[in-house]
Amino acid sequence: MPAATEDKDPKSFADKDGHFRRKASAFRDFVSSEPGAKFPPEKDRYALYINLGCPWAHRTNIVRSLKGLEDIIQLIVMDCEMSPEGWVYSGREGTDPKDPLHGFTRHKDLYMLADPNYTGRYLVPTLWDKKNETIVNNESSEIIRMFYSAFDEFLPEKLREGNKPKGGLLPQSLKDEIDAMNDWVYNDINNGVYKTGFASTQEAYDQNVETLFKGLDRVEDHLAKGTGPFLFGEHLTEADIRLYPTIVRFDPAYYTIFRCNLKMIRHDYPHIDKWLRNIYWDGTEETRGAFRATTNFEHIKAGYVCVGPRANAMVELTIGFSGRSNADEDRTNGSNSEYPTEDT
């Protein structure tokens, strides 16, 4: 979720035309083994700042767990609810009571330490270098790719990318296809729920909700034609990691709070639903249980409920309430059911 601003206006996330446009992340350095690299891989040198509600942070936490980096990269968890000053610490429900490295109670202060002139949003995830006291990167798509192999020298042989079947999480043979899928999944679905949820005009909402569900239809069709439990067959890839945080939040949060309510995953997308249940419950070496272990539904629901009053505040009509689905029994409050269940 975007970091909060001082402005409580429900239109504060959208531009003047009513459309929400995500700003690019500002810190874009890399952990690298190249000679002379500013940020070389070292055990316990880096910390990953997240909250458990944010889907962008979630993807980095998945890969940290999936790769077995728990003892190599410190995890620092903030409260899932957004304050007027952005992400903060509270100590609630097992989160950190304050930044364990600096004693901060606001994530904003970490950004100010890295760059006193910084004027952007105070985003998660944030990859922090303890040695140089600065932010390495706050772009989730780049952080996960660092995590794939940058720290492999510290891991057991079986967890190193070079020893994974079919080339690991981003196999060279599939890279172009995965990159292409990532592009439209990000624009239509990952960010599409936000473009729908933060739309502040009817025109912006109508346009983006249509694009979002066309994207979900496209994923459904892709899985229907697939040959395995994952998006690209028998093995987990980056495409699954990037799609999962949005899909697992869809029925509990986006359907109701962001009014992404044309369809639900559990009732209207059988192939996506099956994919989600499989990846959530899988405990084999393929996923190492990382998806279920890093998914916290209470934080997800609490975080989006906090944002809820801003979502669609200026939209008068949301087209999903027309009752077009046959499965109405639990649509009124899908977030209360335990989902995904193990039964398929």
C-alpha positions as CSV (number, residue, x, y, z in Angstrom):
1,M,0.0,0.0,0.0
2,P,1.2,3.5,-0.6
3,A,2.6,5.3,2.4
4,A,0.3,7.8,4.1
5,T,0.6,11.6,3.7
6,E,-0.4,14.3,6.1
7,D,-3.4,15.0,3.9
8,K,-6.5,13.0,5.0
9,D,-8.4,14.0,1.8
10,P,-9.8,10.8,0.3
11,K,-8.6,12.0,-3.1
12,S,-5.0,12.4,-2.0
13,F,-3.8,9.2,-3.7
14,A,-5.4,10.2,-7.1
15,D,-4.3,12.8,-9.6
16,K,-6.6,15.6,-10.6
17,D,-8.2,13.5,-13.3
18,G,-9.3,10.9,-10.7
19,H,-6.7,8.3,-11.7
20,F,-4.2,6.8,-9.3
21,R,-0.7,6.7,-10.7
22,R,2.0,5.0,-8.7
23,K,5.3,6.9,-8.4
24,A,8.5,5.1,-9.1
25,S,10.6,4.0,-6.2
26,A,13.5,6.2,-5.4
27,F,16.3,3.9,-4.1
28,R,17.5,1.5,-6.7
29,D,20.9,0.1,-5.8
30,F,21.7,-3.6,-5.8
31,V,23.5,-6.1,-3.6
32,S,26.2,-7.4,-5.9
33,S,29.3,-9.7,-5.8
34,E,31.0,-7.6,-8.5
35,P,34.5,-6.3,-7.4
36,G,34.2,-2.9,-5.8
37,A,30.4,-3.2,-5.3
38,K,29.1,-0.6,-2.8
39,F,26.7,-3.3,-1.4
40,P,28.4,-6.7,-1.4
41,P,26.6,-9.7,0.1
42,E,27.4,-10.2,3.7
43,K,25.6,-12.2,6.5
44,D,23.6,-9.9,8.9
45,R,24.6,-6.7,7.1
46,Y,21.2,-6.0,5.7
47,A,17.7,-5.6,7.2
48,L,14.3,-5.9,5.4
49,Y,11.6,-3.5,6.7
50,I,8.0,-4.6,6.0
51,N,4.5,-4.7,7.3
52,L,2.5,-7.9,6.9
53,G,-0.5,-6.2,5.2
54,C,1.4,-4.7,2.2
55,P,1.4,-6.9,-0.9
56,W,4.7,-5.4,-2.2
57,A,6.4,-6.1,1.1
58,H,4.8,-9.6,1.1
59,R,6.6,-10.7,-2.1
60,T,10.0,-9.9,-0.6
61,N,9.1,-11.7,2.6
62,I,8.0,-14.8,0.6
63,V,11.4,-14.9,-1.2
64,R,13.3,-14.3,2.1
65,S,11.5,-17.4,3.5
66,L,11.6,-19.4,0.3
67,K,15.3,-19.0,0.0
68,G,16.1,-19.6,3.6
69,L,17.5,-16.1,4.3
70,E,16.1,-15.8,7.8
71,D,19.5,-16.0,9.4
72,I,21.2,-13.8,6.8
73,I,18.8,-10.8,6.4
74,Q,17.1,-9.4,9.5
75,L,13.3,-8.9,9.3
76,I,11.8,-5.8,10.9
77,V,8.0,-5.6,11.0
78,M,5.9,-2.5,11.5
79,D,2.2,-2.1,12.3
80,C,-0.1,-3.0,9.5
81,E,-2.2,0.2,9.9
82,M,-1.3,3.4,8.3
83,S,-1.0,6.6,10.3
84,P,-1.1,10.2,8.9
85,E,2.8,10.0,8.9
86,G,3.0,6.7,7.1
87,W,4.1,3.4,8.6
88,V,4.7,3.3,12.3
89,Y,5.7,0.8,15.1
90,S,3.3,-0.3,17.8
91,G,4.3,-3.7,19.1
92,R,0.8,-5.0,18.4
93,E,0.3,-8.7,17.5
94,G,3.9,-9.6,17.4
95,T,5.2,-6.6,15.5
96,D,8.2,-4.6,16.6
97,P,7.5,-1.9,19.2
98,K,10.2,0.3,17.6
99,D,12.9,0.1,15.0
100,P,15.4,-2.3,16.7
101,L,18.3,-0.7,14.9
102,H,17.7,3.0,15.7
103,G,14.8,3.2,18.2
104,F,12.6,5.0,15.6
105,T,8.8,4.8,16.0
106,R,8.1,6.1,12.5
107,H,9.4,4.6,9.2
108,K,9.7,8.1,8.0
109,D,12.7,8.6,10.3
110,L,14.6,5.8,8.5
111,Y,14.2,7.6,5.2
112,M,15.3,10.9,6.7
113,L,18.4,9.1,8.1
114,A,19.2,7.8,4.6
115,D,18.6,11.1,2.9
116,P,17.6,14.2,4.9
117,N,16.4,15.8,1.6
118,Y,14.1,13.0,0.7
119,T,10.6,14.2,-0.3
120,G,8.9,11.0,-1.5
121,R,6.6,8.5,0.2
122,Y,8.0,6.3,3.0
123,L,7.6,3.0,1.4
124,V,7.8,-0.7,2.3
125,P,9.6,-2.9,1.6
126,T,12.8,-1.2,2.4
127,L,16.2,-3.0,2.2
128,W,18.6,-1.3,4.6
129,D,22.4,-1.5,4.8
130,K,23.5,-1.5,8.5
131,K,27.1,-0.8,7.6
132,N,26.6,2.3,5.4
133,E,23.4,3.4,7.3
134,T,21.4,3.9,4.1
135,I,18.7,2.4,2.0
136,V,19.8,0.0,-0.7
137,N,16.5,-0.4,-2.5
138,N,12.8,0.1,-1.9
139,E,11.5,-1.5,-5.2
140,S,10.1,-4.9,-4.4
141,S,10.6,-6.3,-7.9
142,E,14.3,-5.6,-7.7
143,I,14.7,-6.8,-4.1
144,I,13.2,-10.2,-4.9
145,R,15.6,-10.7,-7.7
146,M,18.5,-9.8,-5.4
147,F,17.3,-12.4,-3.0
148,Y,17.2,-15.2,-5.6
149,S,21.0,-15.5,-5.8
150,A,22.9,-12.6,-4.3
151,F,23.3,-14.4,-0.9
152,D,23.6,-18.0,-2.3
153,E,27.2,-18.4,-1.0
154,F,25.8,-18.4,2.5
155,L,23.1,-21.1,1.8
156,P,23.1,-24.9,1.7
157,E,23.7,-26.3,-1.7
158,K,20.1,-27.4,-2.2
159,L,18.8,-23.8,-1.8
160,R,21.2,-22.2,-4.3
161,E,19.6,-21.1,-7.6
162,G,22.1,-22.9,-9.7
163,N,21.1,-26.2,-8.2
164,K,17.3,-25.8,-8.6
165,P,15.4,-27.9,-11.2
166,K,14.8,-26.2,-14.5
167,G,16.8,-23.1,-13.6
168,G,15.3,-21.9,-10.4
169,L,12.8,-19.0,-9.9
170,L,13.8,-17.1,-13.0
171,P,15.0,-19.7,-15.5
172,Q,16.7,-18.3,-18.6
173,S,14.5,-20.4,-20.9
174,L,11.3,-18.7,-19.5
175,K,12.7,-15.3,-18.7
176,D,11.1,-13.5,-21.6
177,E,7.7,-15.1,-21.0
178,I,7.8,-14.4,-17.3
179,D,8.9,-10.7,-17.9
180,A,6.0,-10.3,-20.4
181,M,3.5,-11.8,-17.9
182,N,4.9,-9.7,-15.1
183,D,4.3,-6.5,-17.1
184,W,0.6,-7.0,-17.7
185,V,-0.1,-8.6,-14.4
186,Y,1.5,-5.6,-12.7
187,N,-0.4,-3.0,-14.7
188,D,-3.8,-4.8,-14.8
189,I,-3.9,-6.7,-11.5
190,N,-1.2,-5.9,-8.9
191,N,-1.5,-2.2,-9.5
192,G,-5.0,-2.5,-11.0
193,V,-6.6,-3.1,-7.6
194,Y,-5.1,0.2,-6.4
195,K,-6.1,2.1,-9.6
196,T,-9.6,0.8,-9.0
197,G,-9.6,1.3,-5.2
198,F,-8.1,4.8,-5.2
199,A,-10.1,6.1,-8.2
200,S,-11.7,9.4,-7.3
201,T,-14.0,9.8,-10.3
202,Q,-16.6,7.5,-11.8
203,E,-14.8,7.5,-15.2
204,A,-11.5,6.4,-13.6
205,Y,-13.2,3.7,-11.5
206,D,-15.2,2.3,-14.5
207,Q,-12.1,2.2,-16.7
208,N,-9.8,0.5,-14.2
209,V,-12.3,-2.0,-12.8
210,E,-12.9,-3.3,-16.3
211,T,-9.2,-3.6,-17.0
212,L,-8.6,-5.4,-13.7
213,F,-11.2,-8.1,-14.4
214,K,-10.0,-8.5,-18.0
215,G,-6.6,-9.2,-16.5
216,L,-8.0,-11.8,-14.1
217,D,-9.8,-13.4,-17.0
218,R,-6.5,-13.6,-18.8
219,V,-4.8,-15.4,-15.8
220,E,-7.8,-17.8,-15.6
221,D,-7.4,-18.7,-19.3
222,H,-3.6,-19.1,-18.9
223,L,-4.0,-21.5,-16.0
224,A,-6.8,-23.4,-17.8
225,K,-4.4,-24.1,-20.6
226,G,-1.5,-24.9,-18.3
227,T,0.3,-28.2,-17.6
228,G,1.0,-28.0,-13.9
229,P,0.0,-26.4,-10.6
230,F,2.1,-23.3,-11.2
231,L,1.8,-20.5,-13.8
232,F,4.6,-22.0,-15.9
233,G,4.1,-25.7,-15.3
234,E,5.5,-28.0,-12.7
235,H,7.9,-25.5,-10.9
236,L,7.4,-22.3,-9.0
237,T,8.7,-19.2,-10.7
238,E,8.8,-15.5,-10.2
239,A,5.4,-15.1,-11.9
240,D,3.7,-17.0,-9.1
241,I,5.5,-15.0,-6.4
242,R,4.4,-11.7,-8.0
243,L,0.8,-12.7,-8.5
244,Y,0.2,-14.4,-5.2
245,P,0.1,-11.4,-2.8
246,T,-2.7,-9.7,-4.9
247,I,-4.8,-12.8,-5.3
248,V,-4.6,-13.9,-1.6
249,R,-5.9,-10.4,-0.7
250,F,-8.5,-10.2,-3.3
251,D,-11.6,-11.7,-1.6
252,P,-10.8,-10.6,1.9
253,A,-9.9,-7.0,1.1
254,Y,-10.1,-5.8,-2.5
255,Y,-13.5,-7.2,-3.3
256,T,-15.2,-5.2,-0.5
257,I,-12.9,-2.4,0.5
258,F,-11.6,-1.4,-2.9
259,R,-14.9,-2.3,-4.6
260,C,-13.3,-4.7,-7.0
261,N,-16.6,-6.5,-6.9
262,L,-17.5,-7.8,-10.4
263,K,-16.4,-11.3,-9.4
264,M,-14.7,-13.2,-6.5
265,I,-11.8,-15.5,-6.8
266,R,-13.4,-18.4,-4.9
267,H,-16.6,-18.4,-6.8
268,D,-15.9,-17.1,-10.3
269,Y,-12.3,-18.1,-11.1
270,P,-12.0,-21.9,-10.5
271,H,-8.5,-22.2,-12.0
272,I,-7.1,-19.2,-10.1
273,D,-8.8,-20.5,-7.0
274,K,-7.2,-23.9,-7.4
275,W,-3.8,-22.3,-8.0
276,L,-4.1,-20.2,-4.9
277,R,-5.1,-23.0,-2.6
278,N,-2.3,-25.2,-3.9
279,I,0.4,-22.6,-3.5
280,Y,-0.9,-21.5,0.0
281,W,-1.1,-25.1,1.4
282,D,2.0,-26.5,-0.4
283,G,4.6,-27.6,2.1
284,T,7.0,-29.4,-0.3
285,E,10.5,-28.4,-1.1
286,E,9.1,-26.5,-4.1
287,T,7.7,-23.7,-1.9
288,R,9.0,-24.7,1.6
289,G,5.7,-23.5,3.0
290,A,6.8,-19.9,2.4
291,F,3.5,-18.6,1.1
292,R,1.3,-19.8,4.0
293,A,4.0,-18.9,6.6
294,T,4.2,-15.3,5.4
295,T,0.4,-14.7,4.9
296,N,-1.3,-13.0,7.8
297,F,-5.0,-12.5,7.1
298,E,-5.6,-10.4,10.3
299,H,-2.9,-7.9,9.3
300,I,-4.2,-7.9,5.7
301,K,-7.8,-7.1,6.7
302,A,-6.8,-4.6,9.4
303,G,-4.5,-2.7,7.1
304,Y,-7.0,-2.3,4.3
305,V,-9.9,-1.4,6.7
306,C,-7.7,1.5,7.8
307,V,-7.3,2.7,4.2
308,G,-10.9,1.9,3.4
309,P,-12.4,5.4,4.0
310,R,-10.1,6.8,1.3
311,A,-11.0,4.1,-1.3
312,N,-13.5,5.1,-3.9
313,A,-14.7,7.9,-1.6
314,M,-15.8,10.0,-4.6
315,V,-17.3,7.2,-6.6
316,E,-21.1,7.0,-6.6
317,L,-21.8,3.8,-8.5
318,T,-19.8,0.6,-8.3
319,I,-20.9,-1.8,-11.0
320,G,-20.2,-5.0,-9.1
321,F,-23.3,-4.8,-6.9
322,S,-25.5,-5.9,-9.8
323,G,-25.7,-9.5,-8.5
324,R,-24.2,-11.1,-11.6
325,S,-22.8,-14.1,-9.7
326,N,-24.8,-17.1,-8.7
327,A,-22.8,-17.6,-5.5
328,D,-24.3,-15.0,-3.1
329,E,-24.2,-16.9,0.2
330,D,-21.0,-15.3,1.6
331,R,-20.3,-12.4,-0.7
332,T,-21.6,-9.9,1.9
333,N,-18.6,-10.5,4.1
334,G,-16.1,-12.7,2.3
335,S,-13.3,-11.6,4.6
336,N,-14.8,-13.5,7.6
337,S,-14.3,-16.9,6.1
338,E,-11.1,-18.8,6.4
339,Y,-9.6,-18.7,3.0
340,P,-8.1,-20.4,1.3
341,T,-9.4,-23.6,2.9
342,E,-7.5,-26.9,2.3
343,D,-10.6,-28.5,0.7
344,T,-10.6,-28.1,-3.0
